[in-house]
């Protein structure tokens, strides 16, 4: 499993070093990139943590980097670092899904607080992703007939109606339903419907 890191993307070495030192003082690990292109080349979908991203950099702006991350489906929370005149750009970034923005010069406590919020948001995303993967694994264990009956249950059909529609006995439908509940590890119809709907939503 990947350990959460704070990825610092800023073309100024001194700023990267200063932030790294600050983060280490509260036992947070970081990795710095002085070139946004280098950061994008290194980026991996499985990365955990957050990104501290400077708005104004030569060759490629922070907003452009953020757009590329969005296009790639990155879930890393992004905290923009802005100068005084860049606040409108930071607001634009927030509309595009950025987590937060910090104005330079930074207040240490404020920096740490916002980074910790971003890391907490990443942890929530990671937990949700693990839960979705587990539900997908359980759903994959269903037989074609069980999936067919599960869909009927989502649609609100009763056992008797399902039996008639599929040409089965009501007892057979009940057995299939019991197996579905066991394989999906749910205790009731409401939980089953919620789990199956999450599978469908993830596949859209």
Backbone bond lengths (Angstrom), bond angles and torsions (degrees), N, CA, C in turn:
res aa  C-N    CA-C-N  psi(-1)  N-CA   C-N-CA  omega(-1)  CA-C   N-CA-C  phi
1 X - - - 1.465 - - 1.528 109.25 -
2 X 1.334 115.64 140.33 1.461 120.75 -179.87 1.523 110.54 -77.90
3 X 1.329 115.78 131.24 1.460 119.95 176.50 1.527 109.03 -77.22
4 X 1.343 117.38 140.67 1.472 119.39 178.21 1.529 111.21 -62.98
5 X 1.323 115.70 133.91 1.467 122.37 176.58 1.520 109.16 -127.82
6 X 1.331 115.44 154.81 1.462 120.78 170.76 1.529 106.30 -97.25
7 X 1.325 116.51 114.43 1.458 121.40 -179.41 1.528 108.77 -92.52
8 X 1.307 116.30 114.86 1.465 122.48 -177.52 1.527 108.27 -98.49
9 X 1.338 116.07 121.55 1.466 120.58 179.45 1.527 107.84 -120.56
10 X 1.333 115.83 102.01 1.464 121.95 -178.16 1.525 107.64 -154.15
11 X 1.323 116.85 136.35 1.464 119.89 -175.81 1.534 112.50 -76.53
12 X 1.331 117.24 -8.96 1.467 119.99 -179.49 1.528 110.36 -96.75
13 X 1.312 115.47 115.68 1.466 121.96 -178.57 1.526 111.82 -57.58
14 X 1.336 116.67 -41.77 1.466 120.40 -176.73 1.527 111.33 -61.90
15 X 1.331 116.48 -39.07 1.466 119.91 -179.97 1.522 110.17 -67.79
16 X 1.328 116.69 -43.59 1.461 120.19 178.31 1.527 110.90 -59.50
17 X 1.325 116.46 -44.87 1.466 120.76 -179.38 1.522 111.24 -63.87
18 X 1.328 115.88 -41.17 1.463 120.72 -179.18 1.532 111.31 -64.46
19 X 1.337 115.72 -44.82 1.470 119.40 179.95 1.520 110.49 -66.67
20 X 1.320 116.33 -41.90 1.469 120.29 179.06 1.524 110.90 -58.26
21 X 1.314 116.64 -44.58 1.471 121.49 179.52 1.525 110.84 -62.73
22 X 1.328 115.92 -42.97 1.460 120.49 179.11 1.530 110.99 -62.23
23 X 1.320 116.83 -45.89 1.459 120.76 -178.38 1.527 111.61 -64.91
24 X 1.307 115.72 -39.13 1.465 119.27 178.80 1.529 111.75 -65.43
25 X 1.321 116.44 -26.55 1.466 119.88 179.32 1.530 111.58 -66.64
26 X 1.347 116.36 -21.25 1.472 120.45 177.06 1.532 109.98 -114.97
27 X 1.336 115.17 22.53 1.465 123.17 173.79 1.529 113.31 62.92
28 X 1.315 116.31 37.40 1.465 121.57 172.72 1.527 108.12 -107.36
29 X 1.318 116.20 133.74 1.457 121.54 -178.34 1.528 110.04 -91.78
30 X 1.335 115.74 144.63 1.465 119.36 -179.00 1.523 110.83 -137.69
31 X 1.321 114.35 166.18 1.468 122.17 174.70 1.523 107.05 -141.18
32 X 1.312 117.15 129.02 1.473 121.48 -173.94 1.525 112.23 -103.83
33 X 1.337 114.35 146.17 1.460 122.55 174.15 1.528 107.83 -133.00
34 X 1.316 116.80 125.85 1.463 120.64 178.84 1.528 111.86 -92.39
35 X 1.310 116.05 -11.95 1.459 122.13 -179.26 1.532 108.37 -123.77
36 X 1.357 118.20 119.33 1.467 119.68 -178.72 1.530 112.80 -60.34
37 X 1.341 116.43 -32.65 1.457 119.38 177.75 1.523 111.71 -63.85
38 X 1.335 115.60 -38.15 1.471 120.89 177.64 1.527 110.24 -64.77
39 X 1.328 115.97 -41.03 1.466 120.22 177.92 1.529 110.75 -61.51
40 X 1.322 117.19 -47.09 1.460 120.67 -178.55 1.525 111.45 -65.61
41 X 1.325 117.02 -34.03 1.461 120.45 177.91 1.529 111.15 -68.63
42 X 1.332 115.96 -32.45 1.466 120.65 -178.30 1.532 112.34 -83.94
43 X 1.321 117.25 -24.59 1.475 121.85 -173.74 1.525 112.27 -52.99
44 X 1.333 115.45 139.37 1.459 122.09 175.82 1.530 109.56 -130.64
45 X 1.333 117.85 143.48 1.478 120.65 -178.25 1.523 113.21 -58.47
46 X 1.333 116.75 -27.50 1.462 119.02 -176.38 1.525 113.62 -84.33
47 X 1.329 118.25 -1.28 1.463 119.88 179.79 1.519 110.90 -59.21
48 X 1.332 115.58 141.00 1.461 123.34 175.62 1.522 109.31 -118.52
49 X 1.321 116.55 150.57 1.459 121.13 177.40 1.509 111.04 128.09
50 X 1.332 116.85 -131.88 1.460 121.79 178.13 1.526 109.20 -157.22
51 X 1.329 116.08 170.31 1.460 121.78 -179.20 1.525 109.31 -120.51
52 X 1.328 116.50 128.37 1.466 122.20 168.71 1.528 105.78 -98.88
53 X 1.313 116.60 111.58 1.463 121.19 -168.12 1.524 111.74 -122.04
54 X 1.321 116.23 120.62 1.464 120.87 178.20 1.526 109.68 -72.07
55 X 1.321 116.50 140.05 1.463 120.43 -179.75 1.522 111.38 -72.61
56 X 1.330 117.13 -49.64 1.467 120.80 -174.48 1.525 110.72 -102.58
57 X 1.323 115.17 113.34 1.462 121.19 175.78 1.525 107.82 -139.89
58 X 1.332 117.42 150.92 1.458 119.89 177.16 1.529 110.60 -67.54
59 X 1.307 116.23 150.25 1.467 125.21 176.83 1.518 113.79 74.91
60 X 1.335 118.05 -38.85 1.467 120.01 -177.72 1.517 109.16 -153.98
61 X 1.328 116.86 125.75 1.470 120.22 -178.29 1.521 110.67 -79.81
62 X 1.326 114.67 163.21 1.455 119.69 175.98 1.517 112.48 -61.47
63 X 1.337 116.76 -35.34 1.462 120.00 178.68 1.526 110.63 -63.61
64 X 1.331 116.88 -39.07 1.466 120.29 177.96 1.526 110.76 -65.63
65 X 1.320 116.33 -41.79 1.464 120.17 177.38 1.525 110.19 -60.42
66 X 1.328 115.87 -43.45 1.461 120.78 -179.46 1.528 111.00 -62.78
67 X 1.339 116.54 -40.03 1.465 119.76 178.16 1.531 111.31 -62.49
68 X 1.326 115.89 -40.78 1.472 119.37 178.06 1.529 110.46 -63.24
69 X 1.332 116.70 -43.36 1.463 120.54 178.27 1.524 111.07 -60.27
70 X 1.326 116.43 -43.47 1.463 120.22 178.10 1.520 111.01 -62.06
71 X 1.340 116.32 -43.09 1.467 120.60 179.70 1.521 111.66 -62.15
72 X 1.317 116.26 -31.17 1.468 120.76 179.84 1.526 112.56 -83.64
73 X 1.324 116.45 -4.95 1.458 119.62 -179.43 1.523 114.03 79.55
74 X 1.339 117.18 22.13 1.459 120.37 179.71 1.524 110.87 -64.12
75 X 1.327 115.26 137.89 1.469 120.53 177.10 1.523 111.92 -105.54
76 X 1.332 116.85 6.09 1.465 119.38 178.79 1.528 110.34 -66.08
77 X 1.326 118.84 123.06 1.468 119.75 174.70 1.525 110.30 -61.66
78 X 1.341 115.88 137.85 1.462 121.17 -177.87 1.527 109.86 -113.90
79 X 1.326 115.83 127.48 1.466 122.25 173.68 1.521 106.71 -111.52
80 X 1.336 116.96 116.29 1.460 120.91 -179.70 1.520 110.72 -81.50
81 X 1.331 115.06 144.08 1.465 122.00 173.99 1.523 107.18 -110.20
82 X 1.323 116.49 123.52 1.462 120.47 -171.41 1.516 112.26 -130.25
83 X 1.337 114.47 150.14 1.454 120.06 167.51 1.513 109.28 -81.28
84 X 1.322 116.93 173.05 1.467 121.24 -175.77 1.525 112.38 -56.34
85 X 1.331 116.68 -40.28 1.461 119.64 -176.19 1.508 114.45 -81.23
86 X 1.322 117.41 -0.43 1.459 120.70 -175.38 1.525 113.72 -100.06
87 X 1.318 117.52 7.08 1.464 119.90 -176.30 1.530 112.24 -58.47
88 X 1.361 120.32 -43.53 1.475 118.37 176.77 1.525 112.65 -57.58
89 X 1.329 116.89 -36.40 1.454 120.39 177.17 1.521 110.68 -66.28
90 X 1.321 116.20 -38.36 1.463 120.56 179.08 1.526 110.86 -65.70
91 X 1.327 116.32 -38.41 1.470 120.64 177.51 1.527 109.50 -63.69
92 X 1.331 116.53 -41.18 1.470 120.98 176.30 1.532 110.11 -59.97
93 X 1.320 115.73 -40.81 1.463 120.56 179.62 1.525 111.09 -64.45
94 X 1.329 117.00 -39.07 1.465 120.58 178.22 1.520 110.13 -62.28
95 X 1.331 116.05 -39.38 1.465 119.45 178.02 1.523 111.38 -64.41
96 X 1.333 116.05 -27.50 1.469 121.12 -179.97 1.529 111.83 -87.21
97 X 1.322 116.50 5.14 1.457 119.57 174.04 1.509 116.58 107.86
98 X 1.339 118.31 7.01 1.461 119.69 177.85 1.531 109.90 -64.40
99 X 1.305 116.06 151.57 1.464 121.34 -179.24 1.527 112.07 -74.16
100 X 1.343 116.89 -41.87 1.462 120.50 -171.14 1.525 108.83 -168.67
101 X 1.334 116.27 174.13 1.461 118.87 169.81 1.526 110.04 -145.41
102 X 1.324 113.73 149.88 1.466 122.73 -178.23 1.510 109.14 -120.55
103 X 1.321 116.02 136.51 1.461 119.23 176.35 1.526 110.82 -93.56
104 X 1.335 115.51 138.43 1.466 121.29 174.09 1.523 109.18 -82.17
105 X 1.336 119.09 146.54 1.462 127.57 -5.71 1.526 111.24 -73.00
106 X 1.314 116.89 150.62 1.452 121.59 -173.65 1.519 112.45 -83.68
107 X 1.313 114.23 147.18 1.459 121.61 165.38 1.533 106.62 -92.55
108 X 1.324 117.08 127.39 1.470 120.39 -174.11 1.522 112.89 -55.52
109 X 1.327 116.04 -47.68 1.471 119.57 -178.16 1.522 110.88 -63.32
110 X 1.336 116.26 -38.84 1.458 120.68 179.12 1.523 110.84 -64.91
111 X 1.317 116.27 -43.88 1.464 121.20 177.87 1.527 110.89 -57.75
112 X 1.324 115.78 -50.08 1.466 120.26 -178.06 1.526 110.76 -62.43
113 X 1.329 116.77 -42.94 1.458 121.29 -179.38 1.530 111.44 -60.57
114 X 1.328 116.61 -44.61 1.471 119.81 -177.50 1.528 111.64 -71.37
115 X 1.321 115.62 -36.75 1.466 118.76 176.30 1.527 110.20 -64.60
116 X 1.309 117.26 -42.72 1.469 120.37 179.76 1.530 111.08 -64.35
117 X 1.350 117.36 -36.45 1.468 120.39 176.03 1.529 110.51 -63.90
118 X 1.331 114.97 -42.42 1.466 119.16 179.52 1.530 111.08 -64.68
119 X 1.327 116.92 -40.43 1.461 120.42 178.21 1.528 110.85 -65.90
120 X 1.332 116.97 -36.43 1.468 120.40 177.45 1.530 110.19 -65.41
121 X 1.335 116.87 -39.83 1.469 120.68 177.63 1.520 110.46 -63.38
122 X 1.335 116.70 -40.30 1.463 120.59 177.86 1.526 110.83 -63.41
123 X 1.327 117.23 -39.42 1.463 120.86 179.25 1.521 111.21 -62.73
124 X 1.336 116.50 -39.15 1.469 121.23 177.22 1.528 109.72 -63.10
125 X 1.343 117.21 -45.56 1.465 121.13 178.27 1.526 110.94 -59.95
126 X 1.340 116.02 -42.82 1.467 120.48 -178.15 1.523 110.95 -64.52
127 X 1.341 116.93 -42.12 1.466 120.71 178.97 1.530 110.41 -62.96
128 X 1.341 116.18 -42.14 1.466 120.40 179.29 1.523 111.05 -64.31
129 X 1.333 116.53 -39.53 1.469 120.68 179.12 1.525 110.85 -64.59
130 X 1.327 116.58 -41.21 1.471 119.87 178.24 1.525 110.78 -63.85
131 X 1.333 115.97 -40.59 1.464 119.87 179.42 1.529 110.96 -64.63
132 X 1.354 116.25 -42.19 1.469 119.26 178.49 1.528 111.03 -62.93
133 X 1.330 116.53 -41.21 1.465 120.78 179.68 1.523 111.21 -62.89
134 X 1.326 116.76 -39.32 1.460 120.79 179.35 1.526 110.98 -67.11
135 X 1.330 116.90 -41.11 1.468 120.16 178.01 1.527 110.06 -64.55
136 X 1.332 116.94 -40.58 1.468 121.29 177.22 1.534 110.30 -61.24
137 X 1.328 116.58 -41.27 1.464 120.17 179.17 1.519 111.08 -62.34
138 X 1.325 116.04 -42.89 1.465 119.69 178.80 1.526 111.12 -65.28
139 X 1.335 115.54 -42.41 1.467 119.28 -179.42 1.532 110.78 -62.77
140 X 1.330 116.85 -37.12 1.467 121.06 179.94 1.522 111.66 -64.05
141 X 1.347 117.17 -21.54 1.462 120.54 -179.84 1.532 112.64 -80.09
142 X 1.333 118.00 -10.64 1.467 121.38 179.16 1.526 110.27 -73.60
143 X 1.336 115.47 143.93 1.463 120.00 174.34 1.540 108.97 -75.57
144 X 1.344 117.71 163.02 1.479 119.54 176.66 1.527 112.74 -53.58
145 X 1.341 117.28 -41.57 1.465 120.26 179.50 1.522 110.86 -65.83
146 X 1.329 117.12 -40.38 1.465 120.06 178.78 1.529 110.85 -64.62
147 X 1.321 117.32 -37.64 1.470 120.01 177.19 1.528 110.72 -65.22
148 X 1.324 114.99 -38.64 1.469 119.83 179.00 1.519 110.58 -62.62
149 X 1.329 115.96 -44.97 1.469 119.97 179.37 1.523 110.56 -69.27
150 X 1.328 116.46 -37.54 1.465 119.83 177.72 1.523 110.59 -59.43
151 X 1.333 116.80 -41.09 1.461 119.80 178.67 1.521 110.92 -63.64
152 X 1.321 116.49 -39.39 1.465 120.06 176.72 1.528 111.13 -61.50
153 X 1.337 116.01 -38.80 1.463 119.54 178.52 1.525 110.96 -65.58
154 X 1.340 116.73 -40.47 1.464 120.46 176.56 1.526 110.29 -59.43
155 X 1.334 115.21 -38.59 1.471 120.16 -178.50 1.524 112.63 -74.88
156 X 1.346 116.33 -3.38 1.461 120.05 175.21 1.514 115.29 90.81
157 X 1.330 117.35 12.54 1.465 120.18 -178.31 1.529 110.92 -77.06
158 X 1.324 115.78 142.80 1.466 121.44 176.57 1.524 109.31 -82.36
159 X 1.332 116.14 162.78 1.466 120.80 -178.52 1.525 112.39 -54.57
160 X 1.327 116.39 -43.42 1.463 120.61 -177.48 1.524 110.90 -63.63
161 X 1.331 116.06 -42.65 1.470 120.53 179.79 1.528 110.56 -65.70
162 X 1.343 116.57 -40.11 1.468 120.45 178.90 1.525 110.10 -63.22
163 X 1.331 115.67 -41.96 1.466 120.79 -179.95 1.520 110.82 -60.09
164 X 1.313 117.01 -44.08 1.469 121.19 -179.81 1.527 110.48 -65.82
165 X 1.329 116.19 -46.39 1.478 120.67 -177.53 1.529 111.92 -62.81
166 X 1.326 117.46 -37.13 1.463 121.22 -174.72 1.530 113.29 -99.11
167 X 1.330 116.47 -0.56 1.467 119.96 178.76 1.520 112.97 69.03
168 X 1.329 115.55 36.73 1.454 121.10 -179.73 1.525 109.72 -117.29
169 X 1.331 115.24 166.23 1.456 117.82 171.95 1.520 108.77 -79.53
170 X 1.318 114.86 154.70 1.466 118.14 179.86 1.524 110.81 -63.37
171 X 1.350 116.75 -33.32 1.466 120.72 178.54 1.530 110.70 -64.41
172 X 1.328 117.19 -38.62 1.468 121.22 178.69 1.529 110.44 -64.29
173 X 1.323 116.15 -41.45 1.462 120.58 177.79 1.524 110.09 -62.60
174 X 1.327 116.26 -40.79 1.467 120.11 179.17 1.528 111.38 -62.73
175 X 1.343 116.75 -39.87 1.463 120.64 178.32 1.525 111.03 -65.94
176 X 1.329 115.73 -44.12 1.466 119.67 177.35 1.530 110.57 -60.09
177 X 1.328 114.83 -43.52 1.468 119.63 -179.32 1.520 110.48 -61.09
178 X 1.339 117.15 -40.74 1.461 121.14 178.72 1.531 110.83 -63.66
179 X 1.340 116.34 -42.06 1.465 120.17 178.54 1.528 111.30 -64.50
180 X 1.322 116.12 -39.55 1.471 120.72 178.61 1.525 110.35 -60.71
181 X 1.337 115.30 -45.89 1.471 120.28 179.81 1.528 111.02 -60.06
182 X 1.340 116.00 -42.61 1.459 120.05 -179.18 1.529 111.14 -65.78
183 X 1.323 116.42 -47.54 1.465 120.43 -177.33 1.531 112.08 -66.12
184 X 1.330 116.82 -35.91 1.462 120.88 -179.97 1.524 111.87 -84.20
185 X 1.361 116.21 -6.25 1.472 122.33 177.40 1.528 111.59 56.65
186 X 1.343 114.82 50.35 1.464 120.68 177.31 1.522 108.56 -123.77
187 X 1.332 114.85 157.73 1.465 119.72 -175.05 1.519 113.30 -103.69
188 X 1.314 117.25 -14.34 1.454 119.11 -178.27 1.512 111.70 -153.65
189 X 1.330 115.38 172.42 1.458 120.80 -176.86 1.527 111.47 -63.54
190 X 1.329 117.20 -38.14 1.472 120.07 -178.31 1.533 110.56 -61.89
191 X 1.340 116.51 -43.31 1.463 120.30 178.52 1.527 111.18 -65.39
192 X 1.326 116.13 -38.75 1.457 120.42 179.13 1.520 110.93 -63.47
193 X 1.316 116.44 -47.34 1.469 120.90 -179.90 1.532 109.92 -60.22
194 X 1.326 116.52 -43.64 1.471 120.46 179.64 1.530 111.03 -61.04
195 X 1.333 116.99 -43.87 1.461 121.23 -179.20 1.525 111.15 -65.38
196 X 1.333 116.81 -45.18 1.462 120.49 -177.37 1.527 111.20 -68.88
197 X 1.316 116.91 -35.71 1.455 119.80 177.69 1.522 111.52 -67.09
198 X 1.349 116.78 -33.09 1.457 119.90 177.57 1.529 110.78 -67.29
199 X 1.340 116.57 -34.82 1.462 121.60 175.66 1.525 109.92 -63.43
200 X 1.319 115.81 -46.57 1.468 120.39 -179.60 1.515 111.11 -63.40
201 X 1.344 116.78 -41.36 1.469 120.40 -178.52 1.526 110.59 -64.51
202 X 1.322 117.38 -37.81 1.466 121.97 -178.82 1.526 111.25 -68.46
203 X 1.333 117.43 -23.13 1.469 120.95 -176.08 1.520 112.52 -94.87
204 X 1.315 117.80 -1.36 1.457 119.58 180.00 1.512 111.08 -78.03
